[in-house]
Amino acid sequence: MTSDNPIRWGIIGPGTIARTFADGVAHSRTGKLVAIATRNPDKPGLADGFPGARIVKGYEALLKDNEVDAIYIATPHTGHAEWAIKAIRAGKHVLVEKPIALSAYDAEAIYYEAKKAGVFAGEAFMYRVHPQTEKLVELVKSGTIGEIRIIRSSFGFSMGSYKPEHRLFANETAGGGILDVGGYPVSMARLIAGAAAGKPFLDPEKVSGVAHLGQSGVDEWASAVLKFPNEIIAEVSCSIMAQQDNVLRIIGSQGRIEVKDFWFASGHKGGIGKIEIFKNGEQETIEVKEDRWLYSFEADAAGDAIRAGEKEFRSPGMNWADSINNLKVLDQWRASVGLEYGVEKAAKRTLNIAGNAVRRGSSIPQRQVPGISKPASVVTLGFEFFPNFAAASLTLDTFYEAGGNVFDTAFVYGGGKTESIFGDWHTSRQVPREEIVLIGKGAHSPLCYPDVISKQLDQSLNRLKTDYVDIYFMHRDNIDVPVGEFVDAMDAEVKRGRIRGIFGGSNWTRERFDEATAYAKKNGKAAPAALSNNFSLAEMLDPIWAGCVAASDDGWKKWLNEKQIPNFAWSSQGRGFFTDRAGRDKRDDEEIVRCWYSDRNFERRDRAIALAKELGRHPIHIALAYVIAQPFPVIPLIGPRTIAELEDSLSALDIKLTPEQVKWLEA
């Protein structure tokens, strides 16, 4: 696209904010509004707010419109992620009204789609690209009021009374103040804290929030305190039922700066913005005069980036990392006050992020695991790190849609949250239970006793919303208890039909496993037939957690090869050892140093780096491919926190290492 061609804009969701953006495009130097999409094209007066634009019936039609280059998405909050991803997949650049998504996890999914598609994507905080904001950053950087210590910022208004029909009070469309206007004071605080540190933005190390939740369950007024690494403290607040003064106050060691309605800058149609400086008992007013319309700056910032082939806003606009991290603060704020929208729960969130039904794919290879009747994916998904169903479902959906069907859960993960999330996921998606290979784990220290297994499995199955697991592991071993008692307890669950595949030990020694097998054979019991121990190209030198067992050394490989016992291997990629986080001269990460640093492991890491370079991949991909290429069944557990991390891991599955390459990596 040349600089002579206008960016041809389309709009999805022709409401009030969309009309405001249309005014901005009309007064921009880079853009032209050509079409708006609506589900109600016959609405009286619709065309008046968008002069000169074609009215397109239905959002999907706009995505197929070849005369549209970029789409501004102004649906209610709950439609932002869905339509952003659909537009991106249609090859369109997107500018999404804030918040770009309900959570940072959803935002990461949007930007990852944009990265894959090679298109521009941005969150529409229009004030960030206005000259007044640039001037404010300049004043902070120049030390006009000394060292910045406190930031106070608010965006609050009053709707007068509760209006159940209004979107701001609607739980089902993620109403309330935090998502609607709370992002403004948070983004400004992060911008100013960053300017004080010489960075584009800075993220708080601590967020503590409070709020009043109204009768519909949304926040009607709320405040939060943010503590930054450079000792700056920010107090932010928002409201939909309390009129606030809406003054930004930046307090320094030598004075303060105040800006009224900072997000409105010099006004919708241009005008004079004022920055007040109070210092040494005197007041100075800096006027920022602009004739251009407020939203034209946003349209041109996006337009300039698109024309330059850039994928995100330039600073002080919100780039992808800035946008994601802003939502992380809002996520923490909401978590502090217990605010989770109904649409984020399984009962309402039954489709994937793009609004489609979840169906199993076939790109992940399958293998037959001894003792399991159904084919299993060559990797297993663990997901113990997610805060809620909405976050976890993104990764669960993507894994299943790629063909993954083995899932790792445990009684202790998140105090049972992981099991409940999985139960909600497979039932809300109506995933056939017979397609899933479900791993359950119990009897974790300190409750590692035979009589605990049945009691914990009762609770686990209830959370998992199923009446059986396919694989069961004792999560730890207790050598003070005769191994036969554990075998008896698990055999009883096999006979009850609650373990319908295989069972075994997680973090068991091979001596203990052999002893259990001998006991089972002698007494006519079901024998243990699986392990879940660490296995990696890098040999774990010191247990990550107490009671952990690694099965990566030569003795273990010989035993595994002879027995052909499937090992569902955790930390199969060395927990960062094969990434840039590790290196002979890097010792900041205590865990990596303690668990993995040895001459032998570094030699293997060097070889993984060399092979990765030869194959055009990354060392961590080689590490995963090495595990899968063993002559005995190893099924690696992967624990991605985002869709991008998941797909990066899955990209290693097309690497087929030869036996010679495996031996060479082992040196």
SULTA-V563638 format. One line per field, one symbol per residue. psi: psi as a letter, one per 30 degrees, with the letter a starting at -180 (. if undefined). burial: + if it has 9 or more other ideal C-beta (glycine too) atoms within 8 Angstrom, else -. A space follows every 10 residues. Layout:
psi=???
burial=???
This chain:
psi=klffkkkjkl kkiiaeeeee eeeeefglff lkkflkklfi fgkkgefefi kfkkjkjkee eeffjfgkek kkjhlleffe eefeeeeefg gklkkkklkf lfleeeeeee eeeeeefhlk klkijeffgk feeeeeeeee efgegakkek kkkljklkfe lkjffkefgj efghaleeee fffeeeeeee eeeeefggle lkkkfkkkll lkkaffglkf klllkkklfg gkkkjklllf gjjlfhkkkj kafgalkkkk heffbglegl bjkkjkkjkh glkkkkkjkk flkefeeeee eeeeeeefgl flklkgljae eeeefefeee eeeeeeghjk leffleefif llfgglkkkk agfkllljkk fkekkklflk kkhffkflee eefeeeeeee ffgkgkkjlk efjggfeeee eeeeefeffh kkeffkjkkk kahlkfhile ffeeeeeeee eeefhlglle kkkkflljff kkfeeeeeee eeeeefgfjg cllakkhklf eeeeeeeeee eeghlkkkgl lilkklekkj ekkelkglkk hfleeeeeee eefhkkjjkl hfgghffgaf fllfgjgeje eeeeffjlee eeeeeeeeee eeeefhalef eeeeeeefgl gljkjkkkhk fleeeefeef fffgjjklee eeeeef.
burial=------++++ ++++---+++ +++++--+-+ +-++++++-- +----+--++ --+-++--+- +++-+--+++ +++++-++++ +++++++++- -++++++-++ ++++++++++ +++++-+-++ ++++++++++ +++++++-++ +--++--+++ +++++++++- -+---+-+++ ++++++++++ ++++++++++ +++++++--- ++++--+-+- +-++-+++++ ++++++++-- -+++++++++ ++-+--++++ ++--+++++- -++-++++-+ -++++++++- -----+-+-+ --++++++++ +++++++--- ++++-+++++ -+++++++++ +++++++-+- ++++++-++- -+++---+-+ +--+-++-++ -+-+-+++++ ++++-+-+++ ++++++++++ ++++++++++ +-+--+-+++ +++++++++- +----+++++ +++++--+-+ -+++-++-++ +-++-+-+++ ++++++++-- +-++++++++ ++++---++- ++++++++-+ -++-+++-++ ----++++++ ++++++++++ +-++--++++ ++---++-++ +--+++++++ +++++++++- -+------+- -++++++--- +++++-+++- ++----+-++ ++++++++++ -+++++++++ -+++++++++ +++-+-+--- ++-++--
